[in-house]
Amino acid sequence: RRTWAILPALSRIGFDAKTTLHDFTATTSSLEGELEADLAHPAVAPQARIRVQAAGLVSGNAERDEVMHEHLAVTDHPRLEFELTAFEPDALDAVRRTASGRARGQMTVRGVTQEVVMPVRLELDDARRLCVEGEMPLDLTRFQVPVPNKLGLIRMDEEVRVWISLRFRVNPRTEG
């Protein structure tokens, strides 16, 4: 069992949104977190917590980012959080050092916490970093996030596609 720390400079979290005018992606590397698990037995009591600075999400359009931050209420709720409660593996490959399955946990957006399940892929790369990739649909209304709508002409879908691309480094004190 080891403890892994997220490498923010090599990690990104974001979402893809569809609108009646222009689809867009918002991303951030303003995050921190840790994961504790036995990678040989990932379903046995894994623990993880990821914290994202909500104001760090940017789409490349300052006006849209201002509206997004307002709708996420970043002043009152500066962080988006995920706490892992279980990992349900579908496949483990010790030779390739990979696993896939579902990460189940509690996500907090705008102060509202809901259970979510995200299909994920885990892999140890050649630099011995743990790489975690995944994506899932997320209905913003479940988290009481107002969905942008400009005069009924430009509307954003209530559902966005949340994705993660995380890199972790093992804490040397937990390395075997």
C-alpha positions as CSV (number, residue, x, y, z in Angstrom):
1,R,0.0,0.0,0.0
2,R,1.4,3.4,-1.1
3,T,0.5,7.0,-0.9
4,W,0.7,9.0,-4.2
5,A,0.7,12.8,-4.5
6,I,-0.8,14.5,-7.6
7,L,1.6,16.3,-9.9
8,P,-0.4,19.5,-10.9
9,A,2.0,20.5,-13.7
10,L,1.4,17.2,-15.5
11,S,-2.3,16.9,-14.6
12,R,-5.5,18.4,-16.1
13,I,-9.2,18.3,-15.2
14,G,-11.8,19.8,-17.4
15,F,-15.2,19.5,-19.1
16,D,-16.6,19.7,-22.6
17,A,-19.8,21.7,-23.0
18,K,-22.2,22.0,-25.9
19,T,-24.1,25.2,-26.8
20,T,-26.4,26.3,-29.6
21,L,-23.6,28.5,-30.9
22,H,-20.1,27.2,-30.0
23,D,-19.1,24.1,-28.1
24,F,-16.2,24.7,-25.7
25,T,-13.8,23.1,-23.3
26,A,-12.7,24.5,-19.9
27,T,-9.6,23.1,-18.2
28,T,-7.4,23.6,-15.2
29,S,-4.2,22.3,-13.6
30,S,-4.9,24.3,-10.4
31,L,-5.5,21.1,-8.4
32,E,-4.0,19.1,-5.6
33,G,-4.7,15.7,-4.1
34,E,-3.5,12.3,-3.0
35,L,-4.3,8.7,-3.5
36,E,-3.6,5.8,-1.2
37,A,-3.9,2.2,-2.5
38,D,-2.3,-1.1,-3.1
39,L,-2.1,-1.2,-6.9
40,A,-1.9,-5.0,-6.9
41,H,-5.3,-5.0,-5.2
42,P,-6.9,-1.7,-6.1
43,A,-10.4,-2.6,-4.9
44,V,-9.2,-3.0,-1.3
45,A,-10.0,0.2,0.6
46,P,-8.6,2.8,-1.8
47,Q,-8.7,6.4,-0.6
48,A,-8.3,9.5,-2.7
49,R,-9.1,13.2,-2.5
50,I,-8.8,15.7,-5.4
51,R,-9.3,19.4,-4.8
52,V,-9.7,21.8,-7.8
53,Q,-9.5,25.6,-7.6
54,A,-12.8,26.4,-9.3
55,A,-11.6,29.9,-10.4
56,G,-8.7,28.1,-12.2
57,L,-11.1,26.7,-14.8
58,V,-10.6,28.6,-18.1
59,S,-12.0,28.2,-21.6
60,G,-9.9,30.8,-23.5
61,N,-12.8,33.3,-23.6
62,A,-12.7,35.8,-20.8
63,E,-16.4,36.7,-21.0
64,R,-17.5,33.0,-20.9
65,D,-15.0,32.3,-18.0
66,E,-16.5,35.2,-16.0
67,V,-20.0,33.7,-16.4
68,M,-18.8,30.2,-15.7
69,H,-17.1,31.4,-12.4
70,E,-20.2,33.3,-11.5
71,H,-22.4,30.2,-12.1
72,L,-20.0,28.0,-10.1
73,A,-20.1,30.6,-7.3
74,V,-16.3,30.5,-7.0
75,T,-16.3,33.2,-4.3
76,D,-18.5,31.2,-2.0
77,H,-17.3,27.8,-3.1
78,P,-13.7,28.1,-4.2
79,R,-13.1,24.4,-4.6
80,L,-14.5,21.5,-6.5
81,E,-13.8,18.3,-4.7
82,F,-13.9,14.6,-5.3
83,E,-13.5,11.9,-2.6
84,L,-13.1,8.3,-3.7
85,T,-15.2,5.8,-1.8
86,A,-14.6,2.7,-3.9
87,F,-12.8,1.4,-7.0
88,E,-14.6,-1.4,-8.9
89,P,-12.1,-3.0,-11.2
90,D,-13.0,-4.5,-14.6
91,A,-9.5,-5.6,-15.7
92,L,-6.1,-5.8,-14.1
93,D,-2.9,-6.5,-16.1
94,A,0.2,-6.8,-13.9
95,V,2.5,-7.3,-16.8
96,R,1.4,-4.1,-18.6
97,R,0.9,-2.4,-15.2
98,T,-2.6,-1.3,-16.1
99,A,-6.1,-1.5,-14.6
100,S,-9.5,-0.3,-15.6
101,G,-12.8,0.0,-13.8
102,R,-15.1,2.5,-12.1
103,A,-14.1,5.1,-9.5
104,R,-17.1,5.7,-7.2
105,G,-17.1,8.7,-4.9
106,Q,-18.6,11.9,-3.6
107,M,-18.2,15.0,-5.8
108,T,-18.8,18.5,-4.5
109,V,-19.6,21.3,-6.9
110,R,-21.0,24.7,-5.8
111,G,-21.3,23.3,-2.2
112,V,-23.6,20.5,-3.3
113,T,-22.3,16.9,-2.8
114,Q,-23.6,14.0,-5.0
115,E,-22.4,10.5,-5.7
116,V,-20.7,10.0,-9.1
117,V,-19.2,7.0,-10.9
118,M,-16.5,7.6,-13.5
119,P,-15.0,4.9,-15.7
120,V,-11.2,5.2,-15.4
121,R,-8.0,3.7,-16.7
122,L,-4.9,3.4,-14.5
123,E,-1.3,2.8,-15.7
124,L,2.2,3.1,-14.3
125,D,4.3,4.8,-16.9
126,D,8.1,4.3,-17.5
127,A,8.9,7.1,-15.1
128,R,6.9,5.2,-12.3
129,R,4.2,7.8,-12.3
130,L,0.6,6.6,-11.8
131,C,-1.5,7.9,-14.7
132,V,-5.3,8.1,-14.2
133,E,-7.6,8.9,-17.2
134,G,-11.3,9.0,-17.2
135,E,-14.5,10.8,-18.3
136,M,-18.2,10.8,-17.5
137,P,-21.4,12.8,-18.2
138,L,-22.4,15.2,-15.5
139,D,-25.8,16.9,-15.2
140,L,-25.1,20.4,-13.8
141,T,-28.6,20.7,-12.4
142,R,-27.8,17.9,-9.9
143,F,-25.3,20.3,-8.4
144,Q,-27.7,23.3,-8.6
145,V,-25.4,25.0,-11.1
146,P,-27.4,27.5,-13.2
147,V,-27.0,26.6,-16.9
148,P,-26.1,29.6,-19.1
149,N,-28.8,30.9,-21.4
150,K,-28.6,34.2,-23.2
151,L,-32.1,35.5,-24.1
152,G,-33.1,32.0,-25.0
153,L,-31.0,32.2,-28.2
154,I,-27.7,30.8,-26.9
155,R,-28.2,27.9,-24.6
156,M,-25.8,25.5,-23.0
157,D,-26.8,21.8,-22.5
158,E,-27.4,20.9,-18.9
159,E,-25.1,17.9,-19.3
160,V,-21.3,18.4,-19.7
161,R,-18.6,15.8,-20.2
162,V,-16.2,15.9,-17.3
163,W,-12.7,14.4,-17.9
164,I,-9.5,13.8,-15.9
165,S,-5.9,13.3,-16.9
166,L,-4.0,13.0,-13.7
167,R,-0.4,12.1,-12.9
168,F,0.7,11.0,-9.4
169,R,4.2,10.4,-7.9
170,V,4.6,7.9,-5.1
171,N,5.5,9.3,-1.6
172,P,9.0,7.9,-1.0
173,R,8.2,7.0,2.6
174,T,5.5,4.5,1.3
175,E,7.6,3.0,-1.5
176,G,8.4,-0.7,-1.0
